Amino acid sequence: MVDREKMRDMSVTGNLTDAPRQREGRDGSSFVTMRVVENLREYDREQQQWVDGASVGYDVAIGNKRLAKHSLENLSKGDRVTVLGDVQVSPYVNKETGEPGLNRRMSARDVQVSMLDERFDPTMNTARETERAQELEVAEQSQDRAPLDGPGTPPPPGPPQQTASVDFGQPTPAQQQEVAERQQRAEQSWAAVAQQQQQQMQQPQAGFSGPSL
């Protein structure tokens, strides 16, 4: 059995490597997952200054429906956030390289957006609005084009252009099996985290009699 170390009430600050995703567990429960990478800083005594240290990744699962909905609708790749919750660390060994590593899975109770994020910079907001306006303009122009089964722009004269293709080959059965096993372990872990968080939310809190959010 794999040894797992659980740390409660941790705070992790980092950037999202991708937009949050909505997933569904085997029991039908719905939850949101995202990956946060924390870039650590350490003091170099020789240089007498702070330098970049190691990067640590966390697979975050959000079981609370309200928090999951807000995260899914408002967070995107690159956003800087602070996640509060419990962290479960389990060791693993890479089957291909044989190198040991650690899986860090976090059950989030709250997610906060850093005020250092670019969304709060007026200059960046203006640039984003301009980019979105250009995307909308391109989308409107594409809607005005002739349908695929109707007349359109004729192709240029001459032989058809050939595009280069790259053949990466087919994955081996061992690679396919490893990918399937990783996906299965991830789904089981996320489902367990979401179910545990739902159970914790359903338990009444001692000394608190006010309405819940």
N, C-alpha and C positions, 0 to 999 in steps of 0.2 A: 504494500500500500504506500502511496506517495505521501510524504510528510507535508502538511500544510500549516503554515503559520498565519494566524489571523490577528490583525491589528485594528483596533476600533478607534473611532473618532479621529481619523487622519484628515489632513488638509493637503491637497496636491494642486499646484499651480503650473499650468503649461499651455501648450497650443494644440488645437485639434488637427490631426493629420488628415481628416476627411470629415464630411458632413455627417451628422448623426443619422442613424438608420433605425427603422422600426422593424422589429422581429417578432416572431411568434413561437412560443415554446411548445413542447410536445403535449402539454396539458391544455393548450388553447389560450394560455395567458399571453398578453401582448406587453412588450417592453421595448425600450430604446437603448441602443448601444452606440458608443463612440470611443475613440482612442485618443488619449491625452499623453503628450510627450513632455516631460519636465526636464528642462535644461538646467542642470545644477551648476552652481558657481562655487569655486574654492579659492582660498587665499594661497598664493605662491610666495613663500618666504624668500626665495632667491630673487624674484623679480620685485618683491615688495608691492604686489598689487593683486587684485582679484582677476581670475582668468576663468574661461569656460571649462567646466568639468564634464562628467559623463552625462549622457541623455538616458532617461529612464521612462519607459512606456507603460501605460496603465490601460487595460481594457475595462471601460466603465459601463455598468448596466444600470438603467433607471427604470424602476418598477412602478413608482408613483405616477398615476395617470396624468395628474395636473403638471407635474414637473417634466414628465416625458413629452407631453404635448407642447409645452413652451420651448423646451430644448430643441425639439424637432422643427418647430416653425421659425425659431429666431437665431439658431446657431449655424455656422457654416465653417468650411475648412479654413484653418489659419487663425480662427478666433482664439483669444487668450482668455482662459477661464480658470476659476478656482473651484475644485470639487471637494465637498465634504462627505465623508462616509467611512465605511469599513473596508479594509484592504485584506485580501487573502493571497498569500504568496506560496507558490508550489514549485519545486525544482523539476527540471526535465533535462533530457539528453537528446541532442540533435542526432537523428538516425544517420544522416549523411556524413557529418563531420565528426561526430562523437563528442562534441564540445558541450559542457553543461551550461544551463541557463536557468532563468527564473521567470515564471509566469506571474504577472501581477494583475489580479482582477479586483475591481472596486465596485461596491454597492453604494450608489450615490443617494444621499439624503437631501442634498442641496447643490445647486450649480450657480455660480456667480460669474458675471462677465467683468473682466478687468477694465478699469478706467483707462489703462494704457492702450486698449484696443483701438485700432484705426477707425472704427465706426464713430468714435467720439471726436475725431479730428475734422473740423469743418472743411479743410482742403480736400481730405480724402473723401468726405461725403459728397462734395461737389463732383469729384472725379467719378465716383460710383454712379451718381445720378446721370451724368453725361453718358457713361457706358451703358446704363440701362436704357436711356432714350435711344441710343444708336441700335441696341438690340431690338427694341420695339419697332423702330423704323424698318429694319431689315425684315422682321417678321411680317409687317404689313405689306411690304413690297412682294414678299414671297406669296402672300395670299392673292395678290392681284395678277399673278402669272396665269397663263393658260393651263388648263388641266392636263394631266399626263396623256389622256386619250384624245386630246384636241390638238389644234395647230400650235406649234411652238417655234422656237428659234432653230433654224436649220443648222446642222453640224458644219464645221469648217471644211473646205475642200481638202482633198488629199486622203491618204490612208489613215485609218483610225490610229489614234495614239495608244501606245502600249504603256501600261503602268507596271513598274517593277514590283514584284511580289517576293516576300521572304517566307521560306518554308522552315518553320521551327521544329518540324517533326512531331510525332505523336508521343505523348508521355508513356513511360513504361508502366506495366501493371503495378510495380512496387510504388512508383510515384503516385499513381491514381489511388492506391490503397492508403498511402500516407495522407494524402489530401483529404480523403473521406474520413479517416480516423480523426484528423485535426478538426474538421468541421463538426463531427459528432461530439467530440469532447467540448468544443466551444459552445455548441447549442445546449448540451447538458449543464454546463457550468452556468451559462447565462440564465437558463430556465430555473436552476436551483437558487441563484441569487435573487431573481425576481420573485419567486415564491416565498423565499425567506423574508424579503422586504415587505411583501404583502402581509405576512403573518405578524411581523413586528408592528405594522401600522394598525392591525385589527386589535392588538392587545391594548387594553386601557392603561393610560399613564397615571401612576399614583400621584396624588396631590394636585391634579389638574381637572377642573370641572367645567371649563369654558367650552364654547363651541369649537369644533375643529374646522380647519380650512378645507 
